[in-house]
Amino acid sequence: MKAWQARIGILAVAIVWAWGYVATDVAIKHVSVTQMQVYRFGVGVILLCIIFHKRLKNMNLRTVLYGLALGVVFFTSMTIHSTALETTTVSKNAFLVVLNVAIVPIIMFVVFKVKVAKHFFVGVMMMIIGFFILVFNVDIFHLASSLNSLKDQAHLVLGDYLTLLSSFIFALHIVLIGYFVRKEDPINLVIIQLSVALILSALTCIINGEPIIHIEPTEFKAALPAIAYLSFSAAFGFSGQIAFQKYLPASNSALIFSTESLFASLTSVFLGFEPFSSGLLIGGIIITLGIVMAETGFKFKERTT
């Protein structure tokens, strides 16, 4: 697979995950987050085992250990991220999570001494500015009043620190995938990862006293279409994430994955959940330009990495 094909694949994964924002919002109105995750990861694992059952025979102890590490890191990040929403705003949560795009290259440099070009960090800064405008709906034509309305969110609370922690752990997850996938079968890795997340989600349900099987039928029926989509996104999204990352540096993968928030906003507007705004338009343009800057430095030559 060529690098440009991997970029398109990761972009497709980001879009699938973005649509999952709406599905998640629907599902958790009827079941808890951990109940939803049990069914999402459970069906996802079953689908992958059915489709790729012949590849399971290639699984070895190292695959299991790598997948176990990915599963624990993945579940921890998701759990902390969900917990953070209890004490912070959705907008701050969404913005702070995006910061993982800057954390990944820092981890790569500290751990593996991998350097990235200066134009990458310029592009990352452009993206962060764009996401700030998009997430907080900053109206640059009325900048003073827009910034004034953000004063109430300027101070950091516990949820913000938890979000930053989850962003760091998610960045670590991307870095680990980039390292492990060069040694092991990506499908087997994602099967183990989702299995671990499934088990930890089920244990969390049990600890919290939440039923897994005996969910109220009416509530489960209402959540079923959303859970079905989330199960598909788990099977396709996480297997795609690991498979496509094999052909790109972790920092570039994080860059493209960050567009999930942009596509989530576009989806929400398209479905009528949110109104169209100048912040969405201008923020989206700056994000797109930031991606181009980070990826190419505006020098359009195909790279081999």
KANOR-V346221 format. One record per helix or strand of 2 or more residues. SS is the DSSP state (a for helix, b for strand). FROM is the first residue (numbers start at 1). LEN is the number of residues. If there is no record, write none. Layout:
ss=SS from=FROM len=LEN
ss=SS from=FROM len=LEN
This chain:
ss=a from=3 len=25
ss=a from=33 len=19
ss=a from=53 len=6
ss=a from=61 len=24
ss=a from=90 len=9
ss=a from=100 len=13
ss=a from=118 len=18
ss=a from=140 len=9
ss=a from=151 len=3
ss=a from=158 len=23
ss=a from=186 len=23
ss=a from=217 len=29
ss=a from=250 len=8
ss=a from=259 len=12
ss=a from=278 len=19
